[in-house]
Amino acid sequence: MLTSELLLPLTWRVPSLAEPCAVHRDLWTIGEETASWARSRGLVVGDADTSRLGRGRFERLACRVFPDVPAERAALFSRWLLWLFAFDDLRDETPFGCSATEVDALYEEMARAVRRGTPRAGAGPLEIALAELWRESSREMGGDWRRRFRIHLGWHRQGCADEAVGRRTRTPPCLADYPRLRRRTNGPFMLDLAEPVLGVEIPDAVVRTRSWQRLFDGVNDVTAWCNDVASYPHESGLGNSFNYVALAVRELELEPLAAIAWVGERIEGGLARMAEAAERLVEEAAWRELAEEDRERAGRVVRALLSVPRAQLDWLVESGRYSPMPDTSAPSPRRRVGVALR
């Protein structure tokens, strides 16, 4: 059984996960466009099925979270997902991920590309793709959203650098501290993208409420921990202990299946906190002061965020990213897959 399938019991234990997500009618076209974009930008090279990134099928997640938006907007989120996982693979599967200096230097160049809106001359695929995604996503968004996105991008940068230090020194965080670190490395800026994809901007007064922050953090936590369960076999094979399941195995002295169940309980609790935060949000003064039309628009973002966990669970099971690598014992000389650092 795939580890990701061990998460499926959540769909009948947690009421909010019981209803399957709708899927965008243009799923296949969006998938083809995402794959073509990844190849043309140098993020996936060669036969896509020979890399975890190429087998990710990220459009299947994007099309579940955003089943009713124009196809080009769902495709935009699919490309962002591919970019994030390409960067994660570079950190997880190459020596680059153990150097805080290299991680921070690359991120500095990418942050500059976001500020400029264009990559520097001679930039690598990750920087070029990020600059393009930023231009497309921020085009119609206001200053508050842009600042918030950049702040969350900075959190991701710091989290990746901190994790690189731990990997180099082989000192993973303690179990109690891990959720805070994982919240940053999970890419919190990805949740900000619900707004440009839906064509909505949440007022800053709402974003600053405690309920919104609890909802935002809850979705981030749940998705991070689900991904840790699904990726545990692969990461443990790499000796990567920066994983919730791996830390539970080590600190709580649990067998892997028991550790997965323990993380599953944390996920279930996180889902309950998400639902509670969404209910309390409508009682916040900042929410009640919105015009009815603005509340409806903001509600679309809330509903999209609440749909993410079920969409992710279905994607984790379907995605080839968490399946064993196909047999490539006699590869073609032209079969070369990966992400270039520079």
C-alpha positions in Angstrom: 0.0 0.0 0.0 1.2 3.5 -0.8 1.8 5.6 2.3 -0.5 8.3 0.8 -3.3 5.8 0.8 -3.0 5.5 4.6 -4.5 9.0 4.7 -7.7 8.0 3.1 -9.4 7.0 6.4 -9.5 10.7 7.2 -12.2 11.1 4.5 -14.7 9.1 6.5 -13.6 10.1 10.0 -13.7 13.9 9.2 -17.0 15.2 8.0 -15.4 18.1 6.1 -13.5 15.6 4.0 -16.4 13.4 3.2 -17.5 15.1 0.0 -15.2 14.6 -3.1 -14.1 17.7 -4.8 -15.4 18.7 -8.2 -12.8 18.6 -11.0 -12.3 21.3 -13.6 -13.7 20.2 -17.0 -10.5 21.2 -18.8 -8.3 19.0 -16.6 -6.5 17.2 -19.5 -5.8 20.4 -21.4 -4.5 22.1 -18.3 -2.3 19.0 -17.7 -0.9 19.1 -21.2 -0.2 22.9 -20.9 1.5 22.5 -17.6 3.8 19.7 -18.9 4.6 21.7 -22.0 5.4 24.8 -19.9 7.7 22.8 -17.5 9.7 21.4 -20.5 9.9 24.7 -22.2 11.2 26.4 -19.0 13.8 23.7 -18.4 12.2 22.5 -15.1 11.6 19.0 -16.5 14.1 17.7 -19.0 13.7 14.5 -21.0 11.1 11.8 -20.3 8.8 13.3 -17.7 7.9 9.8 -16.3 11.4 9.2 -15.1 11.3 12.0 -12.5 9.2 12.5 -9.4 8.6 16.0 -10.6 7.5 15.0 -14.1 5.1 12.4 -12.6 3.6 14.9 -10.2 0.5 15.7 -12.3 0.0 18.9 -10.4 -2.9 19.9 -12.5 -5.0 17.3 -10.7 -4.6 19.2 -7.5 -5.1 22.6 -9.1 -8.3 21.5 -10.9 -9.8 20.2 -7.7 -9.1 23.3 -5.6 -10.3 25.6 -8.4 -12.9 23.7 -10.5 -14.9 26.7 -11.7 -12.3 29.3 -12.7 -11.2 30.0 -16.2 -8.8 27.3 -17.5 -5.9 29.7 -17.7 -6.1 30.6 -14.0 -6.3 26.9 -12.9 -3.3 26.3 -15.2 -1.4 29.2 -13.5 -1.9 27.5 -10.1 -0.7 24.2 -11.5 2.5 25.9 -12.8 3.1 27.4 -9.4 2.7 24.0 -7.8 5.2 22.5 -10.2 7.7 25.4 -9.5 7.4 24.9 -5.7 8.0 21.1 -6.0 10.9 21.7 -8.4 12.6 23.9 -5.8 11.9 21.3 -3.1 13.4 18.5 -5.2 16.5 20.6 -5.7 16.8 21.0 -1.9 15.9 17.4 -1.1 17.9 15.4 -3.7 21.1 17.4 -4.3 23.9 18.7 -2.0 22.5 22.2 -2.6 19.9 21.5 0.1 22.5 21.2 2.8 24.1 24.6 2.2 22.3 27.5 3.8 24.6 29.9 1.9 23.7 28.4 -1.5 20.0 28.3 -0.7 19.9 31.9 0.5 22.0 33.1 -2.5 19.6 31.5 -5.0 16.6 32.8 -3.1 18.1 36.3 -3.0 18.4 36.3 -6.8 14.8 35.0 -7.1 13.6 37.6 -4.7 15.3 40.3 -6.8 13.6 38.8 -9.9 10.2 39.2 -8.2 11.0 42.8 -7.2 12.1 43.6 -10.8 9.6 41.5 -12.5 12.3 40.0 -14.7 15.1 37.5 -14.2 18.7 38.5 -14.4 20.9 37.7 -17.5 22.0 34.1 -17.3 19.4 33.1 -14.7 18.6 29.5 -14.2 15.2 27.8 -14.8 13.8 28.4 -11.3 14.5 32.1 -11.4 13.2 32.6 -14.9 10.0 30.6 -14.1 9.4 32.5 -10.8 9.7 35.9 -12.5 7.2 34.8 -15.1 4.7 33.4 -12.6 5.0 36.5 -10.4 4.2 38.8 -13.3 1.2 36.8 -14.3 -0.1 36.5 -10.8 0.4 40.1 -9.5 -0.7 41.9 -12.6 -4.2 42.8 -11.2 -3.4 42.7 -7.5 -3.0 45.6 -5.1 -0.1 46.7 -2.9 -1.4 44.9 0.2 -1.6 41.6 -1.5 1.9 42.0 -3.1 3.5 42.9 0.3 1.8 39.9 1.9 2.9 37.6 -0.8 6.5 38.8 -0.5 6.5 38.4 3.2 5.4 34.8 2.9 8.0 34.2 0.2 10.5 35.5 2.7 9.2 33.1 5.3 9.8 30.3 2.9 13.3 31.5 2.2 14.2 31.6 5.9 12.7 28.2 6.5 14.6 26.6 3.7 17.9 28.2 4.9 17.2 27.1 8.5 16.5 23.5 7.3 19.7 23.5 5.2 21.7 24.3 8.4 20.0 21.4 10.2 20.7 19.1 7.3 24.4 20.0 7.1 24.9 19.6 10.9 22.5 16.6 10.9 20.5 18.1 13.7 16.8 18.0 12.8 14.3 20.0 14.9 12.7 18.5 17.9 9.2 17.2 17.5 7.6 20.1 19.4 9.4 22.7 17.2 8.9 21.0 13.9 5.4 22.4 13.0 6.7 25.9 13.2 9.6 25.2 10.9 7.5 23.1 8.5 4.9 25.9 8.2 7.6 28.0 6.5 9.1 25.4 4.3 5.7 24.4 3.0 5.5 27.5 0.9 2.8 29.7 2.7 2.7 32.0 -0.3 0.9 29.3 -2.2 -2.2 30.0 -0.2 -2.1 33.7 -1.1 -2.5 32.6 -4.8 -6.1 31.7 -4.2 -6.9 35.4 -4.6 -5.4 36.1 -8.0 -6.7 32.7 -9.3 -10.2 33.6 -8.1 -9.9 37.3 -9.1 -10.5 38.5 -5.6 -8.4 40.4 -3.0 -9.1 39.9 0.7 -9.1 43.3 2.5 -6.1 43.8 4.8 -8.4 44.3 7.8 -9.8 40.8 7.4 -6.3 39.3 6.8 -5.1 40.8 10.1 -7.9 39.1 12.1 -7.0 36.2 14.4 -9.6 33.9 12.7 -8.1 34.5 9.2 -4.6 33.8 10.5 -5.8 30.6 12.2 -7.5 29.4 9.0 -4.4 30.3 6.9 -2.0 28.5 9.3 -4.3 25.6 9.7 -4.5 24.9 5.9 -0.7 25.3 5.7 -0.1 22.8 8.6 -2.5 20.2 7.4 -1.2 20.2 3.8 2.4 20.0 5.1 1.7 17.1 7.4 -0.2 15.2 4.8 2.7 15.6 2.4 5.1 14.4 5.0 3.1 11.2 5.4 3.0 10.6 1.6 6.7 11.4 1.2 8.0 9.5 4.2 9.2 6.4 2.4 11.1 8.4 -0.2 12.6 10.8 2.3 13.6 8.1 4.8 15.4 6.3 1.9 17.4 9.5 1.4 18.1 9.7 5.1 16.1 12.9 5.4 14.7 13.2 9.0 13.1 16.6 8.4 9.7 14.9 8.3 6.9 14.7 10.8 6.6 10.9 10.6 10.4 10.4 10.8 10.6 12.6 13.9 7.7 10.7 15.6 9.5 7.5 14.9 12.7 8.8 16.5 11.4 10.7 19.5 8.4 8.7 20.4 10.1 5.4 19.5 7.2 4.3 17.3 7.0 1.9 14.4 6.4 3.7 11.1 2.8 2.8 10.8 2.2 3.9 14.4 4.0 7.2 13.7 1.8 7.7 10.6 -1.3 7.2 12.8 0.1 9.7 15.3 0.6 12.3 12.6 -2.9 11.4 11.3 -4.3 12.4 14.7 -2.5 15.8 14.4 -3.9 16.2 10.9 -7.4 15.5 12.2 -7.0 18.1 14.9 -5.7 20.6 12.4 -8.8 20.1 10.2 -11.1 20.8 13.2 -9.2 24.0 13.9 -9.6 25.1 10.3 -13.3 24.6 10.4 -13.6 26.4 13.7 -11.5 29.4 12.4 -13.7 29.6 9.2 -16.9 29.7 11.4 -15.5 32.4 13.7 -14.2 34.5 10.8 -17.8 35.5 9.9 -18.2 36.9 13.4 -15.2 39.1 13.2 -15.9 42.8 13.1 -13.7 43.3 10.0 -15.7 40.7 8.1 -19.1 42.0 9.2 -18.1 45.5 8.0 -17.6 44.3 4.4 -20.2 45.1 1.9 -22.4 42.0 1.0 -20.7 41.7 -2.5 -17.2 41.8 -0.9 -18.2 39.2 1.7 -19.3 36.9 -1.1 -16.0 37.4 -2.9 -14.0 36.8 0.2 -16.2 33.7 0.9 -15.0 32.2 -2.4 -11.4 32.3 -1.1 -12.4 30.8 2.2 -14.2 28.0 0.5 -11.2 27.3 -1.8 -8.9 27.2 1.2 -11.3 24.8 3.0 -11.3 22.5 -0.1 -7.5 22.2 -0.2 -7.1 19.2 2.2 -9.6 16.9 0.4 -8.2 18.0 -2.9 -4.7 17.2 -1.7 -5.7 13.8 -0.4 -7.1 12.8 -3.7 -4.1 14.1 -5.5 -1.6 12.3 -3.2 -3.2 9.0 -4.1 -3.4 9.7 -7.9 0.0 11.5 -8.3 2.9 9.5 -9.7 5.1 11.6 -7.5 4.7 9.2 -4.6 4.9 6.0 -6.6 8.1 4.0 -7.1 10.3 5.1 -9.9 9.9 3.2 -13.1 12.6 0.8 -14.0 15.3 2.7 -15.9 18.0 0.1 -15.8 18.6 0.6 -19.5 17.8 4.2 -20.2 18.2 6.0 -23.5 21.2 8.3 -23.6 18.7 11.1 -24.2 16.8 10.4 -21.0 17.9 13.2 -18.6 15.6 14.6 -16.1 16.1 17.3 -13.5 16.3 20.9 -12.6 19.3 23.1 -13.3 20.6 25.2 -10.4 22.1 27.9 -12.7 
